[in-house]
């Protein structure tokens, strides 16, 4: 009888564990939104192709012209990924098909295209520019950048999810980033390589040597970076904004690489500059007032065919770059 009793207890305990495990069973994703997902996948493919070109550059050996051509192609693919990264969120927002699945996929693609790829571009470029520097040091600089990008993306997802939970599905539009966005950091590294190829600037390797770890630290900082599109270009803006855009486009048509590189560098340095300005003068207030980082927007509308278990991504975008 005692044996039968112990067996019954074990069976009851197993049933309890099974019931608890069933209560924690993951909710299946029945379907996904095709168009935004394809564009996000294109971002990931751009990162993979860039890594492939970096392998080709390593295999080029002493052929400097061939090696540089592969580095340039890898750098341009970073901008292709950047375009896809901006486009998928815009399309998802306009069609009301934003989802947490899209947000997570977007972050995974960003880790590759704006984290791993720029880090290896910097490592390869610095290796050719500083042949006498120990490879471990250059790898360490690339690691600082890559880990900074990954931490930046993870932190953004967590903080955005908290806003989603607090606002219970109401859409919010990012006005200020805390920490340098990873696409902007990747743009700085890619543009330095393109500048060197276009104008054959001497000693520009030193700029990349300094900026690679600095960009990694800026990404994990709490320094303010304004969301340029949401703050200055969405909705109705003063006439001066249009005039400014015309001037920028004019310079881009003549000095494309120099203009874009200047814009990325100024944006990367704007965070420390604003922080220093606020400490000196106390202006502008939004530098330290994080309550205004997310502005309220219209309520999200899910696609009519979206499954119930696919929840909206609260900021109306797939990731941090929008």
Residue pairs with C-beta under 8 A, 6 or more apart in sequence:
27 309
28 309
29 101
29 307
29 309
29 310
30 307
30 309
30 310
31 305
31 306
31 307
31 310
32 99
32 101
32 102
32 310
33 92
33 95
33 97
33 99
33 102
33 303
33 306
35 91
35 95
35 97
36 88
36 89
36 91
36 92
36 95
36 97
36 98
36 102
36 318
37 88
37 102
37 105
39 84
39 87
39 88
39 91
40 84
40 85
40 88
40 102
40 105
40 106
40 109
40 318
41 105
41 109
42 80
42 81
42 84
43 81
43 84
43 85
43 88
43 106
43 109
43 110
43 113
44 81
44 108
44 109
44 112
44 113
46 77
46 78
46 80
46 81
46 84
46 113
47 77
47 78
47 81
47 109
47 112
47 113
47 114
47 116
47 117
48 112
49 77
50 73
50 74
50 75
50 77
50 78
50 81
50 113
50 117
50 121
51 74
51 112
51 116
51 117
51 120
53 70
53 71
53 73
53 74
53 77
54 70
54 71
54 74
54 117
54 120
54 121
54 124
56 70
57 66
57 67
57 68
57 70
57 71
57 74
57 124
58 124
60 66
60 67
60 70
61 67
67 128
68 197
71 121
71 124
71 125
71 193
71 197
72 193
72 194
72 197
74 117
74 121
75 121
75 189
75 190
75 191
75 193
75 194
76 190
76 194
77 117
78 113
78 114
78 117
78 118
78 121
78 186
78 187
78 189
78 190
79 187
79 190
81 109
81 113
81 114
81 117
82 113
82 114
82 183
82 186
82 187
82 321
85 106
85 109
85 110
85 113
85 114
85 183
85 318
85 319
85 321
85 322
86 183
86 229
86 321
86 322
88 102
88 106
88 318
89 98
89 106
89 316
89 317
89 318
89 319
89 321
89 322
90 317
90 322
91 97
92 98
92 99
92 102
92 313
92 316
92 317
92 318
93 316
93 317
93 322
95 303
96 300
96 301
96 302
96 303
97 302
97 303
97 306
98 300
98 312
98 313
98 316
98 317
98 318
99 306
99 310
99 311
99 312
99 313
100 310
100 311
100 312
100 313
101 310
102 313
102 318
103 157
103 160
103 313
103 317
103 318
103 319
104 157
105 318
106 318
106 319
107 153
107 154
107 156
107 157
107 319
107 320
110 149
110 153
110 182
110 183
110 319
110 320
110 321
111 149
111 150
111 153
113 186
114 149
114 182
114 183
114 185
114 186
115 145
115 146
115 149
115 150
115 153
115 182
115 186
116 146
117 186
118 145
118 149
118 185
118 186
118 189
118 190
119 142
119 143
119 145
119 146
119 149
119 212
120 142
121 189
121 190
121 193
122 141
122 142
122 145
122 189
122 208
122 212
123 138
123 139
123 141
123 142
125 192
125 193
125 196
125 205
125 208
126 133
126 138
126 141
126 205
126 208
126 209
126 212
127 135
127 138
129 205
129 208
129 209
130 138
130 205
130 209
141 209
141 212
141 213
142 212
144 212
144 213
144 216
144 217
145 185
145 189
145 212
145 213
145 215
145 216
146 216
147 216
148 185
148 215
148 216
148 217
148 218
148 219
148 220
149 182
149 185
149 186
149 216
149 219
151 219
151 220
152 179
152 180
152 181
152 182
152 219
152 220
152 320
153 182
153 319
153 320
155 179
155 220
156 177
156 179
156 319
156 320
159 178
160 313
160 314
160 315
161 314
163 172
163 294
163 314
163 315
164 312
164 313
164 314
164 315
167 296
167 314
169 299
169 300
169 312
169 314
170 296
170 297
170 299
170 300
170 314
171 296
171 297
171 298
171 299
171 300
171 312
171 314
171 315
171 316
172 294
172 295
172 296
172 297
172 314
172 315
172 316
173 230
173 234
173 294
173 295
173 296
173 297
173 315
173 316
174 227
174 230
174 293
174 294
174 295
174 315
174 317
174 320
174 322
175 226
175 227
175 230
175 231
175 286
175 292
175 293
175 294
175 295
176 224
176 225
176 226
176 227
176 231
176 286
176 290
176 292
176 293
177 224
177 225
177 226
177 227
177 293
177 320
178 221
178 222
178 223
178 224
178 225
178 290
178 293
179 218
179 219
179 220
179 221
179 222
179 223
179 225
179 271
180 215
180 218
180 219
180 221
180 223
180 225
180 268
180 271
181 219
181 225
181 320
181 321
182 219
182 320
182 321
183 320
183 321
184 225
184 264
184 267
184 268
184 321
185 215
185 216
185 218
185 219
185 268
187 260
187 264
188 211
188 215
188 261
188 264
188 265
188 268
189 208
189 211
189 212
189 215
191 257
191 260
191 261
191 264
191 265
192 204
192 207
192 208
192 211
192 261
193 208
194 257
194 261
195 201
195 204
195 257
195 258
195 261
196 204
196 205
198 257
198 258
199 257
199 258
211 268
215 268
218 268
218 271
218 272
221 271
223 271
223 272
223 274
223 275
224 271
224 274
224 275
224 286
224 287
225 267
225 270
225 271
226 232
226 270
227 322
228 267
229 322
230 295
230 322
232 241
233 241
248 259
248 263
251 259
252 259
252 260
274 284
274 287
275 287
277 283
277 284
277 287
278 284
278 285
278 287
278 288
286 292
294 315
297 316
300 312
300 314
300 316
302 312
315 322
